[in-house]
Amino acid sequence: MEQPRPDTKNWTWVLERPCLACHFEAQTIERYAVGATLRTIVASWRDVLSRGALVPQRPPARADSGPIWSALEYGCHVRDVFVLFAERLQLMLTQDDPAFANWDQDATALAKRYWEDNPLTVRDALVVAGEALADAFDSVRAEQWARTGTRSDGARFTVESLARYLLHDPLHHLQDVAEGFETLAGRV
C-alpha cells in the first residue's frame, strides 16, 4: 500500500496566527477551557470512528500530495497524539524544563500499521486517552501553566502553549476527515 508523503511542516506557527485551512485560532483558547474543548473534540472523533465502512477507506490520492490518510489512520494518529501529549504534560509538571524525545508521526504510522487497525478499538482507545488528557489539563494549577518543556527540534513550550498547540492537531484532522468522507461519498 502506497503511503502518504511525510508531513515535514513545523506546525508551531499555529500559536502565532490562525490556521487558514481549519480556522483554528490558538490565541482565543482560554486555559480554563482546554479540558472541555478536548472533551468536545473527543466526542467528534468518537462519532467519526463510528461511521462504519467509510472509516478505513482512503480517499483518492491528490495530484499535489499523493495518497491521503483514511479516517482510521487519522484516528490512530490522534489517539497517539493524546497519549504523547499526556506524557509531555506530565514531564512538564514534574521536571524542570524537560527535553522531549523526538516523535516521528510518519514512522509511528508505518510501525503500528495504522491502516490495519480496528476502527472501534481505535475509537475506544482514543476516547480513553482524550478523556485522560482532558482530566490532566483540568488539574493543572494556576502556577503550573507557565512551566516549560522543549521539543527535540528546539521548539519551546509552556504548559499553556502546549495545550493550545495540541488542540489544533485533532481539530485540523477532523476537517481532513470530513473532506475525505465527502470525497468518498461522491465516489459511491
N, C-alpha and C positions, 0 to 999 in steps of 0.2 A: 504494500500500500504506500503510495507516494505521500510523503509527509509535508505539511505546510512549512513554508520558509520560517526560519528562526526570527523572532522579534528582537531586534538589536537596539531599539529605541530606549533612551533614558527617559522614562515617564515622570521623573520628578518635577518636570516643568508644570505639571497639573497643580502643584502647590502655589504657583505664582499667577496663573492665568486660566481662564475657563477652557475646558476641552470642547472644541468646536464640533467634534463628532457626536458626543453624547450629552453635551451641555452641562456637565458636572462643573461646579464651582466650589473648590475646596475652601475658599475664604468664607463661604456662607455657612459652613458647618460649625455649630457650637459644640464644644467638647462634651457638654452635658447630654447632647443628643446622639452621640456616637453609638451607644448601645442600642437605642431604639431604632436608629437608622439601619444598623446591622440586622436587627430582627425583621425589619421590613424587607430588606434585601434577601435574607434567608427565606422568607415566605415566598418571594417571587421565584427564587431558584427551586424551591420545593415544587411549585406549580410547573415550571419549565421541565424539570426532570420527571414529571408525572405524565407527560404528554404522549406516551406510547411509542408507536412505530417511528415517528419522525426523530425522536431523540438521538438515536445512534447514527442517523444518516448525515453524511456530509453534503452541504450544498455544492453545486457545481463550482469548479475552480474558476477564479477570476483571472483574466488575462494579465492584470497588473500585479497580482500577488500569488498566483498559483492556488494550490489546494487550501481549503478553509476548514477549520475545526468544526466538528459536529457539536450540537448542544451537549452531548455526553462528554466530549473531550473538554469543552469549556467548563462543564460542571466539575469534572475531575480536577481541573486547574484551580477553580475557585475553592473547592474543598481543601486542596493542598495549600493555597494561599492563606486560608483561615488558620490552618494548623501552624504554618510558618510564622504568621504574624502573632499568634498566641505565644509561640516560643520567643520571638523577638521582644514582645511586650514584657514577658516575664524576665528576660535578661535585663531589660532597661530598668525594671522596677527593683531588681535585686543586686545589680552590679553597677559600678560607676563607669559610665561611657563604654559599654561593651562594643566589641567589634563583631559584626555579624558574619557568619560563614557565608561564602558565596552560594547562591542558589541559581542553577540554570534551569529555567522552566521548561525549555525545549528538551533538554536531556532527560528531565524528570518525566515528561510526557512519553518519551520513547521507552525509557527504562520500565515505566509502570504500564506501558501499552494501554494508554487511556482508551483507545478506540475499542478495546475488547471488554471493558468493564461492564458491569450490570447497572443500568440506569437507576434502578430502585435502591440498590446497595449504595451507589454514589449519592443519591438523594438523601438517604438516611444519614450517611456519614457527614455530608455537607451540613445538614441541619444540626447535628450534634456539635460539630466543630464551630459553626457560625454562632450558635447559641452560647457556647462556652466562651467564645471570644467576646461576644456582646456583654456577657456577665463580667468578664475580666476588665473590660473598659468601664463598665458601670462601677467597679470597685476601686478605680484609680482615685486617689485622694488629691485634693486641690494642689498640694505642694509637689506632687509627682508628675504633673503634666509637663513640666519643664525638664525632666530628666532626659538624658541624651543617649544615643547609640549611633554607631557608624557602620554603614554598609561597606562591603568589600571593595567597591569602586570609589570609596571616599565620600559618598553622599551621607550627610549628617542629618539626623532627625531628632526632634524632641518627641516625647510620647504623643503630644498633640498633633504634630505634623505627620507622625507615623500613622495616626488614626485617620487623618484626612487623606493621606496618600493611599492607604488601604481601601477606603470606601470607593475610590474611583474605579479600581480594578473590577470588582464584581458588578458594579453598575454599568460600566462600559461594555462588559461582556454580555450583560442582559440585552443590550441593544444589538450586539453582534448576533446573538442567538435569534432575536426577533427577526432580523433581516434574513437570516438563514432559513427560518421557518417560512417566511413569506416566499422566498425563492423556491423552496421545496414544495410548498403548496401549489405554486404556479406550474410546477412540473407534473403534478399528479393529474 
